Amino acid sequence: LFPILVFSSTFSSQNPIDLPTDTTPCTPVHDTNGNELNPNSSYRIISTFWGALGGDVYLGKSPNSDAPCPDGVFRYNSDVGPSGTPVRFIPKYGANICEDQLLNIQFNIPTVKLCVSYTIWKVGNLNAHPRTMLLETGGTIGQADSSYFKIAKSSKFGYNLLYCPITRPIICPFCHDENFCAKMGVVIQNGKKRLALVNENPLDVYFQEV
Protein backbone atom coordinates (compact mmCIF):
# COMPACT_ATOMS: atom_id res chain seq x y z
CA LEU A 1 0.00 0.00 0.00
CA PHE A 2 1.09 3.51 -0.71
CA PRO A 3 0.45 6.35 1.74
CA ILE A 4 -2.10 8.82 0.46
CA LEU A 5 -0.15 11.87 1.55
CA VAL A 6 3.45 12.43 0.54
CA PHE A 7 4.90 15.86 1.16
CA SER A 8 7.76 17.05 -0.99
CA SER A 9 10.73 18.97 0.31
CA THR A 10 10.63 21.02 -2.89
CA PHE A 11 7.11 22.29 -2.31
CA SER A 12 7.21 26.03 -1.85
CA SER A 13 5.67 29.29 -3.00
CA GLN A 14 6.72 28.23 -6.50
CA ASN A 15 3.90 25.67 -6.41
CA PRO A 16 0.83 27.66 -5.38
CA ILE A 17 -2.55 26.02 -4.90
CA ASP A 18 -5.54 28.03 -6.05
CA LEU A 19 -8.33 27.38 -3.59
CA PRO A 20 -11.88 28.74 -3.82
CA THR A 21 -12.94 31.37 -1.34
CA ASP A 22 -16.27 32.49 0.01
CA THR A 23 -16.42 35.02 -2.87
CA THR A 24 -16.41 32.26 -5.51
CA PRO A 25 -19.71 32.37 -7.45
CA CYS A 26 -22.08 29.71 -6.13
CA THR A 27 -24.15 27.42 -8.31
CA PRO A 28 -26.41 25.69 -5.76
CA VAL A 29 -26.73 21.90 -5.70
CA HIS A 30 -30.37 20.73 -5.73
CA ASP A 31 -32.12 17.71 -4.26
CA THR A 32 -34.73 15.52 -5.94
CA ASN A 33 -37.46 18.02 -4.98
CA GLY A 34 -35.62 20.85 -6.69
CA ASN A 35 -34.60 22.50 -3.41
CA GLU A 36 -31.09 23.72 -2.66
CA LEU A 37 -29.08 21.42 -0.41
CA ASN A 38 -28.97 22.60 3.19
CA PRO A 39 -25.92 21.90 5.42
CA ASN A 40 -28.32 21.39 8.34
CA SER A 41 -30.37 18.72 6.56
CA SER A 42 -29.74 15.05 5.85
CA TYR A 43 -29.82 13.38 2.44
CA ARG A 44 -29.61 9.94 0.93
CA ILE A 45 -27.28 9.55 -2.02
CA ILE A 46 -29.25 7.58 -4.58
CA SER A 47 -28.40 6.29 -8.04
CA THR A 48 -29.91 7.97 -11.08
CA PHE A 49 -30.75 4.47 -12.39
CA TRP A 50 -33.45 2.04 -11.27
CA GLY A 51 -33.58 -1.68 -10.56
CA ALA A 52 -30.33 -3.64 -10.63
CA LEU A 53 -28.47 -0.54 -11.82
CA GLY A 54 -29.74 1.46 -8.84
CA GLY A 55 -29.03 1.33 -5.14
CA ASP A 56 -28.41 3.84 -2.35
CA VAL A 57 -25.05 4.61 -0.73
CA TYR A 58 -24.61 3.22 2.78
CA LEU A 59 -22.11 2.81 5.63
CA GLY A 60 -20.82 -0.74 6.04
CA LYS A 61 -17.97 -2.80 7.42
CA SER A 62 -14.88 -2.99 5.20
CA PRO A 63 -13.61 -6.52 4.47
CA ASN A 64 -10.63 -7.51 6.64
CA SER A 65 -10.77 -4.22 8.50
CA ASP A 66 -9.71 -4.05 12.14
CA ALA A 67 -11.50 -0.73 12.70
CA PRO A 68 -13.76 -0.72 15.78
CA CYS A 69 -16.69 0.68 13.77
CA PRO A 70 -18.17 0.33 10.27
CA ASP A 71 -15.69 2.12 8.01
CA GLY A 72 -16.59 1.54 4.34
CA VAL A 73 -18.71 3.47 1.83
CA PHE A 74 -20.82 1.06 -0.21
CA ARG A 75 -23.77 1.03 -2.60
CA TYR A 76 -26.64 -1.43 -2.42
CA ASN A 77 -26.96 -3.83 -5.34
CA SER A 78 -30.43 -2.60 -6.25
CA ASP A 79 -32.91 0.15 -5.46
CA VAL A 80 -35.26 -2.55 -4.16
CA GLY A 81 -34.45 -3.12 -0.51
CA PRO A 82 -32.84 -1.05 2.27
CA SER A 83 -32.57 2.71 2.09
CA GLY A 84 -29.15 4.31 2.19
CA THR A 85 -27.45 5.84 5.20
CA PRO A 86 -28.23 9.58 5.48
CA VAL A 87 -25.37 12.03 4.98
CA ARG A 88 -24.83 15.72 5.55
CA PHE A 89 -22.64 17.98 3.45
CA ILE A 90 -20.38 20.45 5.26
CA PRO A 91 -19.05 23.25 3.01
CA LYS A 92 -15.51 24.50 3.57
CA TYR A 93 -16.43 28.05 2.55
CA GLY A 94 -19.62 29.93 3.33
CA ALA A 95 -23.01 28.57 4.34
CA ASN A 96 -24.18 27.19 0.99
CA ILE A 97 -23.55 23.89 -0.78
CA CYS A 98 -22.31 24.80 -4.24
CA GLU A 99 -21.20 22.91 -7.30
CA ASP A 100 -17.42 22.47 -7.63
CA GLN A 101 -16.62 23.78 -4.17
CA LEU A 102 -14.86 21.93 -1.37
CA LEU A 103 -16.87 20.15 1.29
CA ASN A 104 -16.77 17.29 3.77
CA ILE A 105 -19.27 14.43 3.74
CA GLN A 106 -20.46 12.82 6.96
CA PHE A 107 -22.87 9.97 7.60
CA ASN A 108 -25.49 11.61 9.79
CA ILE A 109 -26.43 8.83 12.21
CA PRO A 110 -26.53 8.36 15.98
CA THR A 111 -23.33 6.73 17.19
CA VAL A 112 -21.13 6.25 20.22
CA LYS A 113 -18.22 8.60 20.89
CA LEU A 114 -15.69 6.00 19.74
CA CYS A 115 -17.26 5.90 16.28
CA VAL A 116 -17.82 9.62 15.60
CA SER A 117 -14.78 9.94 13.32
CA TYR A 118 -15.89 6.79 11.50
CA THR A 119 -18.83 8.73 10.07
CA ILE A 120 -16.64 11.19 8.12
CA TRP A 121 -15.71 10.26 4.56
CA LYS A 122 -12.14 10.05 3.35
CA VAL A 123 -10.14 8.33 0.62
CA GLY A 124 -7.94 5.46 1.69
CA ASN A 125 -4.57 4.24 0.49
CA LEU A 126 -4.05 2.66 -2.91
CA ASN A 127 -5.57 -0.79 -2.58
CA ALA A 128 -4.03 -3.72 -4.46
CA HIS A 129 -7.27 -5.71 -4.86
CA PRO A 130 -9.04 -3.97 -6.50
CA ARG A 131 -6.27 -1.66 -7.68
CA THR A 132 -7.84 1.64 -6.78
CA MET A 133 -8.33 4.02 -3.87
CA LEU A 134 -11.40 3.08 -1.85
CA LEU A 135 -13.84 5.37 -0.09
CA GLU A 136 -13.85 4.80 3.65
CA THR A 137 -14.56 6.62 6.88
CA GLY A 138 -12.31 7.92 9.62
CA GLY A 139 -11.72 11.34 8.07
CA THR A 140 -11.61 14.80 9.58
CA ILE A 141 -13.62 17.96 9.03
CA GLY A 142 -11.87 21.13 7.93
CA GLN A 143 -8.38 19.65 7.63
CA ALA A 144 -6.05 19.45 4.61
CA ASP A 145 -5.96 15.68 4.37
CA SER A 146 -7.83 13.01 2.38
CA SER A 147 -11.30 14.20 3.37
CA TYR A 148 -12.25 16.94 0.87
CA PHE A 149 -14.77 16.36 -1.90
CA LYS A 150 -16.82 18.26 -4.44
CA ILE A 151 -20.18 17.83 -6.12
CA ALA A 152 -20.13 18.40 -9.88
CA LYS A 153 -22.86 18.34 -12.50
CA SER A 154 -22.82 15.03 -14.40
CA SER A 155 -22.51 15.00 -18.19
CA LYS A 156 -25.44 12.55 -18.17
CA PHE A 157 -27.91 12.73 -15.28
CA GLY A 158 -27.73 14.22 -11.81
CA TYR A 159 -24.36 14.80 -10.18
CA ASN A 160 -20.95 13.21 -9.74
CA LEU A 161 -18.98 13.07 -6.50
CA LEU A 162 -15.33 14.12 -6.80
CA TYR A 163 -12.34 13.66 -4.53
CA CYS A 164 -10.19 16.78 -4.55
CA PRO A 165 -7.07 16.75 -2.36
CA ILE A 166 -5.95 20.29 -1.62
CA THR A 167 -2.39 19.50 -0.58
CA ARG A 168 0.17 18.83 -3.31
CA PRO A 169 2.14 16.81 -4.18
CA ILE A 170 -0.05 13.85 -3.27
CA ILE A 171 -0.27 10.30 -4.56
CA CYS A 172 -3.54 10.22 -6.48
CA PRO A 173 -3.14 8.42 -9.83
CA PHE A 174 -6.82 9.05 -10.57
CA CYS A 175 -6.63 12.85 -10.18
CA HIS A 176 -6.28 13.89 -13.81
CA ASP A 177 -8.30 17.04 -14.38
CA GLU A 178 -7.06 20.61 -14.16
CA ASN A 179 -8.37 20.92 -10.60
CA PHE A 180 -6.54 17.77 -9.47
CA CYS A 181 -9.78 15.91 -8.76
CA ALA A 182 -10.91 12.32 -9.34
CA LYS A 183 -14.42 11.00 -9.93
CA MET A 184 -16.04 8.35 -7.78
CA GLY A 185 -17.49 5.18 -9.19
CA VAL A 186 -18.22 1.65 -8.05
CA VAL A 187 -15.92 -1.39 -7.84
CA ILE A 188 -16.69 -4.89 -6.64
CA GLN A 189 -15.04 -5.93 -3.39
CA ASN A 190 -15.90 -9.32 -1.88
CA GLY A 191 -19.17 -9.36 -3.80
CA LYS A 192 -20.23 -5.89 -2.63
CA LYS A 193 -20.39 -2.65 -4.58
CA ARG A 194 -17.98 -0.18 -3.02
CA LEU A 195 -17.33 3.46 -3.86
CA ALA A 196 -13.84 4.12 -5.17
CA LEU A 197 -11.88 6.49 -7.40
CA VAL A 198 -12.25 5.59 -11.07
CA ASN A 199 -10.88 6.64 -14.45
CA GLU A 200 -14.18 5.98 -16.24
CA ASN A 201 -17.87 5.21 -15.58
CA PRO A 202 -18.38 7.59 -12.64
CA LEU A 203 -21.42 7.09 -10.45
CA ASP A 204 -24.30 9.45 -11.33
CA VAL A 205 -26.35 10.33 -8.25
CA TYR A 206 -29.24 12.35 -6.91
CA PHE A 207 -29.71 13.67 -3.38
CA GLN A 208 -32.96 12.81 -1.62
CA GLU A 209 -33.81 14.72 1.55
CA VAL A 210 -34.53 12.52 4.55
N, C-alpha and C positions, 0 to 999 in steps of 0.2 A: 504494500500500500504506500501511496505517496501522500505526504502531508498536504493539506489544502492550502496552507499559507506558507509562502517562502519569501522572506524579505531579502532584498538585495542590498549589498553594501554600496552599490553605485546609485541607488535611488536618491534623488536630490531634487532641488528646484528646477533642474533641467528636465524633469519628467513630471510635469504638473498633471493633476487630475481635475477635470472640469466636472464639478458636482452641481446639481440643480439647487436652487435656493427657493425661499418662500415667495420670490417675485417671478418665478417661472410660470408662464401661462398654464392654467389648469384646464384640461379637458376631463370632466367628471366621468367616472366609471359608473355604469348603471346596472341595477339588478334586473331580474326577470319581470318585475312590475313596471320597469321604466324609471324607477326612482334612483337618485344618486346614492352610492354607497356611503354609509355613515360609520365612522370609527367606533361609535358606541353601540352599534348593532351587531348581530351575529348572522352569518350566512353559511349556507351549504354550497360547496363547489360541486357543480353537477356537469355532466358531459352534455355537449350539444346534440349528441346522438341518442337514439332510443334502443331498447332491447339489449341484445348481446353486445352492441357497440357502446352502450351507455354505462352508467354506474357512477355513484357519488364517491368523493374523496373521503377517506376516513383514517383515523389514528389506529395503528395496530402494532403488534410485537414484531420486531425485526428477527429474521431467522438467525440463530446462533448468537444472538446478542446477550451480553451479560448485564445490560442496563437494568436498573431496578424497576423501571416503568415502561409502558409501551413507548416505542421510540422510532416507528417507521411511518411513512406517509404512503398510503395505498389507495387503490381505487377498486370498488366492487366490480365483479365480473359482469354485472347486468344492472339495469335500472329497476328490475323487479326484485324486491327484497329490502334489506335494511337501508335506512337513510344514512347519509354521510355525517361525519362529526362536524359540528358547527365551528367556524373560524371567525376571527375578527382581524381586520386589517388596520395596522398602526402606521400612519404616515410619518416619515422622517421630518418632513417640512410642512408647516401649516396644519390646518384642521380639516382639510379635504382630502379625499382619496382620488387621485388624478391618474390618468394614463401616463405611462412612461416616467413615473416618479418613484423614488425609493420608498419602500415600506417594509415592515416586518409582518409576518403572518403567524398567528397564534391560535391553536385549537382552544376554543372558548368553552371549557367544561369544568365542572367541579372536580377538584383533585386535592390530594394531601400535599403538605408543604414539600416533601421530598420530591414530588413529581412536577412541581410548577415549571421548572426549566424544560421538562420533557414535553411541554405543550408548544414550545416555540420552534418554528421551522428553521432548519439550516441545511446546508449541503455537506455531505460527508466526504471522506477521502475517496480517491479513485479505487473502485472496487473491481477485482479481477474477474469475478463471475457474478453478474454480467459485467463486461468491461465498460463501466460508466461511473458516474458520480451520482449516488442515490440521495433522494430526499429523506431526511430523518429529523428527529427533534433533539432538543438539548441546546438550542441556540440562545442568543441573547438579544435584548431589545436595545437599539440605539448605539450599538458598538460596531466598529469597523472590522468585522470578521466575516464568517460565511453565512450570515443571516439576512442579508438584504435582497429584496426581490422587487420586481415591477409587474404591473399589469399592462399589457399592450393589446391593441385591437388586432384580432385575428384577420388573416387575409381571406378566410372562409366564413366562419360563423362565430359569433361571440368574441371571447378573449383568449389570449395566451398568457401563461405565467412565465416570467423570466427570472433567472438568477443573475444578479449583477453585482459582483464583488467590487468594492470601491477602493480597495488597497491593491496597488500594483508594485512589483510584479507578483503574480499569483499563478499557481498551477491550475489552469482551467482549460483543458484542450477543447472544450465545447464552446468557449466564449469567442465567437468569430466576428460578431458585428462591430460597427464603429464605436459602439458604446460599451464594448467588452461585456456583453451579456450572452446568456445561453438560454434556449427555450427548454421547457419541461415537456416530457412525454411519458410514455408508459413502457416499462420493460417487464418481463416475466421473471420472477424470483421465487423458486420453490413452489411453482404453481399459482402464485398470486401476482396480481398486477400492481406494480410499484412505480411511483413517480420517480423520475430520474432525468438527468440532462441528456438531451438527444441532439443529433445533427439534422434529423429529418422527422417528419410526422409528429409535430408537436400536438399536445392535447388541447383541443378547443373546449372552452368551458363557459358556463353561465354562473351567475351568483344569485342564489335564491334566499331571500330573507327568512330567518327562522322566526 
